[in-house]
Amino acid sequence: MFNDGKRLWFMIIVALSTLLGCGNSPDRSEGDSARIGTLSAALVATGSDGASYRFPAGTLLDVFSDSFTAVLPLNTDEDVASARLPVGVFQVAPLGATQLERTSNGTTTLVDATLLNVQPIALEIFENQVTSLELRFQVTDVSSVTFSVGSLRVALGVEVEHREFGRQVLTDATANVQQVTFSASATSAARQLLAVDVGTAAPLHLVFEPTSPWALEVTNTACVRGQLTSAQSSPQSLLSARFAEVVGAEGSYCITDYGSQDLAFLNVLATTTPVDQRSALPGADNLFFLVLDGTIDDVFDGVTLRQQELEQPHAFSGGHFTHRIVASRANEIIADLFASLDGDFELKP
């Protein structure tokens, strides 16, 4: 789904600490025994996000040839170290290097990492020379994006793979129903199907999956387009009929710059009446609208959207929830529900 994501590589130059254990020395004469070289580099790297990356505990490196084998640790307290090896050609393979430790602002977390080197990795140790082993990893981050002259560019460095849009937008909130109306032409079946009492507090969980990069839709408004893939309420029957009308429909998730606070909103439009609702909602021209909005902290200045600040649940308040069914030919609102809304948006990387 992320074919448009810009890929940039995170590189760690691996240094080896003191050789652990006893390797199986190759057969050579006493005169050859002094023919050794050095494998040396750094164990720590700084990513373009300013964070420090290193190997977690338990990460090892297998170094071997036809007549020599050693297992080396990749997690030590040193930033730079070296190991002395006999002259020759070796193959190396990281063991357990599926994550890296990321440290930022004093907080260390584990992040998934993918080794990019073609395995097995071959290197040669030369007499009295230093050979650097370069292990390249790719990690994923949700990036800040900058809009310039109507186009999108990733305003980042060159060491981390950044996505221009997240994997999912999650909404967890409570809708406090304030108004429920039906037109005079609404069938009794529709009224029964869509009945919700005014004053009801309806917890809801929505999942919206972006399918495009962020783009400026209008001045000061950045949007990502996608699909509403899941909508649930508690109890499930409370809004299930209304949600069934819009699940699977296309829409957009947008953020508008309003200075010290921004507006986040989700718009979904469906044009197909569910099969089991067609008797209650006759007519082939029904339109189904689902709209959510809420005020959030400042994450967008009209030019740069700081997506990383939305990776954790981002509270919004003073929001609104609307579900509406419109008969487009008659230009008539068949059913309408309006509620106040409080909760949070979360952009999953």
C-alpha positions, 0 to 999 in steps of 0.5 A: 500500500505504500508504493509512494513512500520514499525509501531512504536507508539507515546504515550502521557501521559495525565494530567488533569487540574482543574476539570471544572464545577460541576460533579454530585456527587454520593450518599455517606455518610458524612464519605465517602465524603473525599474518593478521589484520584488524576488523574495526568500526563503530557500534553506534549510529545517529539516525536522521531523526536525531536518535541514536541506534545500536544493537540490542543485547544478545545480538551476535555476529558469526564469522567463519571460513573453511578453517576458522569460526568465531561468534562475536557480540554486537552489543557492548558498552563501547562505541568503537571496538576492533577484533584481530583476525587471521589473514584470509577471506571470511563470511559473516552473518548477523544472528538475532539482528531483527531489531535495533535499540533507538534512544531519543530524549533519554528514552530507549525503545526497540524498533524493527529493522531489516538487514539489507546486505545480501547474505552471506556477507563476504569480506577479506582481512589483509595483513596489517590492515584494517577492514571495516564491516558495513552492515546496512539496516532499514528501519521505518519511521513516520516522517514530517512532510513539507508541502511546497508549491503544491507538491509533496516532499519529504523533509528529512535526512538520508538514513531512515526509511520514512513513510509519507503517510501512515498505515492506519488512522484510528479514532476512539471516541464517545459520541453524545447524541444531540439530535436524531431526525427523519424526513416525512418520507422515511419509512417506518422500517428505516426509523426502526433500523436507524433508531438512536435515542437523543442523550445516548452516549455511544462509544465508537472505534473507527479504522481508516486506511490511507491509500495516498500520500498527504497533499494540500487539498485547499489552503492550509488543509492537508489531506490523505485519501483512503478507505474506512475499513472498520467501524464499531460501536458499543453495544455493537447494535447501537450504530451498526446499521449506520456504520454498515452503510459506510464501511468500505467506502472511500473518504479523506482524513484531513488536518487544517491549520488554525494557528495554536490549534488545528482541526482534524476531520474525517469525511466518508461518502458511500453510494451503495445501500446495503442489501439488507437495508434496501427495503427500509431505504428504497431508491437507488440514489441514496448517499451516505455521509459520515463526518467526524471532526475535533480540535487538536494541538498544533501539528500543522503550520500550513506548510509542514505536517509533523506526523510523528506527533500523531503516532500516539493517541492525540486527544481532540475536544469540542468535536462533532459526529454526523451521520446523514442519508440523502436522497440525491434526486429529491435533494432530501435528507432522509435521516440525520444524526448529530452528536458532540464528540470527544476522544482521540485520533492516532496515526499508526506508522 
